[in-house]
Amino acid sequence: MSAPETRPSAIAEDGLQLPKVLLHEHLDGDLRVATLFELLQQQGLACPVDSVQALGAWFRDRAHAGSLTEYLKGFALTVAAMASPAALQRVAFEAAEDARAQGCVLAEFRIAPLLFEPHGLAPDTVVGALLDGLAQSGLPSGLIVCAMRQLPPEQTLRAAQLALRWQGRGVVGFDLAGPERGFPPALHAAALSLVRAAGLPITLHAGEADSAERVVEAGRQGARRIGHGVHLVDALRDPERRHLIDEVRAMGLHLEVCPTSNVHTGASASLATHPITPLWRAGLSLSFHTDNTLMSSITLAGEAHDLLQQTPLTLEDLVQMQLQAAAASFLPAGQRQAAAQAISAWAAARSASVIGSHGDHPVPPD
């Protein structure tokens, strides 16, 4: 069989088998469709459709609507459906197991626990249930507590205090999520200062819906990682703003890039033109993630497959991204090292296998 005929299946296999590190996934965007349908029924909540299959199609339609408003509609369903300790525990467990099935060797999940207060759940109850669910899986994982940046700084401070109460017990980081434009990180400087002083790692959404300058601002507020950061490409292309790229490098920021989600929310026109390739070629530290598996109807293995198929990125590029993600993880050093070893061992074994199958002949690109 010729190489062009086998290439798609080889890419799919590489995408699935490559050991991966998941750093950016929102648990309220990561429910199994069947689980969400069942939870909505159990709690007597309205569902926009009448079957599991139709619900999956409903989310696919929202993802490809080209509208952030349409994309976000699903979160009203998921938060309401998850609003019980048992449901939270189940969703966290299933998310970890699904990530493991996609080849993950390390994962961090995130959520804004205060979103469940209107549903009668105390934030500590939410965190405890989620951590119980993650602990049931065999995947090494941790939880990042999010604050919603459009809410008053007092609410962000409450979320920060919540995260610190669970620091060392499964909570591994703190984040600002929600609408970015108009709500810069500096608005929440007090909460970020508290978290930073306590030594809890910070990752902030920045440069997704706002400018490259917000990425640098997030770094100055103590972020070690950046959710998305794709608008840094604007600075990369503008000589008068190239200093922002230099500052990001100097701060050692790692970008948690979510390519398919960025296309769905309008941050990028397509995977082929997505900023991940020029940012990677510019030498920035980054890795690829799903953001919201349910909302974008994707998997992490599928994301790897699509990047290999639709961008100039190679399998070696993706391997290096995984190693950088392992190094940037907020999980304990032993787990980070084990993940890096698994990635390196897989890459070495695959390289040896390819060389062996082709003898002394040049190996064609995947």
N, C-alpha and C positions, 0 to 999 in steps of 0.2 A: 504494500500500500504506500502511496506517495506521501511525502511530508505534508503537503497542503491539505490532504484528506484527514490526516491524523492530528493536525495541529489543534483544532477546537477541543477534541477530547483530552489531549495532553494538557492544554491550558486549564480545563475544568478540573482535572486531577491534581495539577499543581496548586490550584487555588484552594482545593479542599484539604490537601495533605500538608501544605506549608504550615508549620507551627506558628501560631499567631498570638499577639498580645493585644487585648481589647482595652483601650483606655477611655473611650468616649461612647457611652450608650446610656440613654435615659430609660429607666425601668418602666415609667409610665408610657413609653413608646415602644415597649419590647414584649408585649403580651402575645401569646399564641392566639391566633384568630379563634380557634375552638374554645379556648379558655375564656376569652373575653365574652363570646356569645353565651357561654354557660353562666358566667358570673352575672351578666346583665339579667338573664332569666331568673337566677336564684334571688336576686335582690329586687325583682319586680321593676327593673328600669327599662325605659323605652329603648328599642334598638331600631336603627333606620331601615333595616331589612329583615327578612324572615328566615334566613338560613345562614349556616356557617360559610357556605360557598359564596353567597351573595355579600356577606360581610367582608370577606377577603377582597372581592371585586370593588366594594365601596371604598376600601382603603386605597386600592390601586388607582381608582379614579381620582381620589383626593390628591394622591402623590403626583399624578401627571397633569393636574389641572393648571399648573403654571402660576399658582396663587398661594402665597403664604397663608392667607386667611383660610382657604380651603384645606390646606395641609394641616393647620392647627385644630381644625374642628374635631379631629379624632381624640384629642386629649380630654375633652369634656366627657367623652364616653369612658375612657380608660380610668381616669381618676375616680369617677363615681363608682365604677365596677370594682376597683381595688380597695374600696373604703371599708375594709374589715381586717382584723389581724390575720385571719386564716387566708383571705385572698392575697394580702400582701406577701405573706410567707410563701404561698404557692407560686405567685408571679416571680418572685426572686429566685426560687429554686429552679423553676422551669427556664428562666433566662440564663442561669449559669449552666444548666445542662445543655441547652441549645447552643451556647457558645462553645462548650466543650466538644459537642458533635461537629462543630464547624472548624475544629482544629485548634481552638484556643488552649494555651498552656498557662495563661495568666489573664485576669480580667478585673476591671474596675467598673462598677455600675454607679449611676448617680440618680438623684431624685430630690425634689423639694418637699420635705416632710410637712411643712406648714400648709401646703395645699389641701391637706386632709382635715384640717381643723373645722372647716365649715360642714364636714360630714360627721363630726362628732368624735374624731380621733385625736388624742393627744400626740404631739410630735414625738415624744419618747416612745410611745407605743408603736408608732409607725417604724421608727428606726430599729427597735428591738425585733419586730416581726420580720422586717426585711433581712436583718442580719441572721436571724434564725433560719430563714429560707436559704440564704447563700451558704450557710454552714452545712446544710444537708447535702450539698453537692460536693463532688470530689475535686472541683476546680478551685485552685487557689484564687481567691477574690477578695475584694474590699468594696466599701461603700463611700461615695462622695456625697456630702450634704450640699445641696444647692439652696441659695436664696434667690428670690425673684427680684431682679434689679429695678423693676418698675414700681415696686412697693416702697413705702417710706424706709429710711435708713434704720429706724427702730426695729422693723421687722427683720432686716438683714442681721442686725445685732442679735436678735433672738435666735435666728438660724445658726449664727456663729457660736453662740453659747451652747446650743444643742449639740453641734458638731464636737465641741470640746468636751462635753460630758461623755461622749462615746469614743473619744480619742483613745487609741490603744486597745479598744474592744471591738474593732471591725471597721470603724470609720477612719478612712485613710486620707481624706482631703476635703477641701471646701471650694465652692464654685459660685459664681454669679451667672444665672441663666435668665431667660426672658428676653423681651425686645431690647435690642442693643442701642439703636439710635435714640439719642436724647437721654440715655441713662448711663453715662460713663462710669468706669470703676471708681473714680475719685469721689463720687457721691456717697460711696459706702466705705470711705477711708477708715472710719473708726472701727467697724467690724473687721475689716481686713487687717488692721493693725493688731487687734486682739488675737486673731488667728495666727498671724505671723509671729507674734511674741510667744505664743504657746508652742511653736514649732510644728503646727499642723500644716502640711503642704497645701499650696493654693494652685488651682487651675481656673482660669477665667475665660468665659466666652468673649471673644474680641475679634474684630476684623472680619466678621461674617456679614453683617448688615451695615457696618460703619467703616470708617477709614483705617488705613494702616497705622495712623497715629495712635489709635486706641490700643493696638497691640503693644506698642512701646509703653503707653500709660499703664496697661495691665502689668507689665513687667516691673515697672517702677513701684507699683502697689504691692509687689511681693509675689506675683505669679511665677511659678516655675514652668508651667505649661500653659498653652493657649488653645482654647476650643475654637477650631476652624482657622482663623488667621489668614484667610485666603486673599483678603484685600491688600496684603503685603505685596502682591504682584504689581499693584499700581505704583508702589514706591520702587520696585525693581526696574520698572520701565521709565521712571522719571529721574533723570540725573540729579535734579535738585532735591530729591527725597531719598536718594540711595543711602544717605546716612542712617535712615531708619532700619534698613537691612543690616547695616554694620552694627547698630546698637542691639538688634535682636540677637545677632550672633554673639556679641560681647556678653550679653546677659545669659547666654546658654539656654534660651527658651526652646521648648519642644512644641511643635504644632500638632494638634490632634485634628487631622483633616478628614472631613466626611464628604467625599466627592459626590456620591449619588444624592445624598440629602441636599447638598449645595445646589445641584441642578433642580431638584424638586422645589426648593424655596426661592429660586431665582438668583442665587449668588453666582451661578455660573450657567452659561448657555448649554453646555454639553460636557460629557466626560472628555471628549477629544480635545476640547479647548480649556479644560479645567486648569486652574493655577498650580495644581500639585506638581506637574512636570517641571515648569520653569522654576518654581521654588526649590524643588529637589536639586535641579541642575545648578542652582545658585549656591548650593552647599548648606542650606538650612536643615536643621534637625526636624524631622517630621515623620509621621506614620499615618496610615489610613484606617478609618473606622466607619461604623454604620450609623451612628447618631440615634436613629429610631428604626429598629428592624421592622416593626409593625407598620408604622406610618409610611415608610418608604418601600415596603414590600420587598426587602432585600435580605441577604445574609452576608456575613463577613467573607465566606468563601466566594460567594457571588461577586462581592466587591473586588476581591483579588482577581478573579477571572475577568471581570469587565475592564479593569485597569490594564491587564496584560493584553487584552484584545483591542482596546480602543485608544490607548495612549502609547507613546514611545517607551514607556517604562518596561524594564525587563524583570525576569524573575529574580536576578541578582539584586536589582534595585529594591524589590519587595522584601527580600531577605534582610538587606541592610536596614530597611525601615523597621522591621520587626525587632532587630537587635537594638536599634535606637529606642524603640518603644519600651523594651524590657529595661533598658538603662534608665528611662525616664519615669518608670512606674513608681507609685507611692507605696507599694507593698514592701515587706521586709527584704533585706539584702539577699538572704538565702533563697527566697522565692524568685527574685529577679535573676540571680545567677543560674538557678536551675532552668528557668525559661530560656535564657541566653544559650545555655549548653544544649538544650533540646533543639533550638533553631539552628545552631551551628552544626550539630551532628546530622540533622536532616539534610542541610545544604551540602555537607561533605559527602554523605551517602548518595544523594541524588547526582552530584557531579561525577562521582566514581562510576555510578550506574550508566550515565549517559556516555562517558568516555569509553567504558567497556563495550557498550552496544555499538559504538561507531568505530572502534579500533583506533587507527592512527588518522582517520579522516576527520576533516573539520566538522564540528558539531553545528548544525543549523540552529538558528534562533528559535525559541519557543513561540 
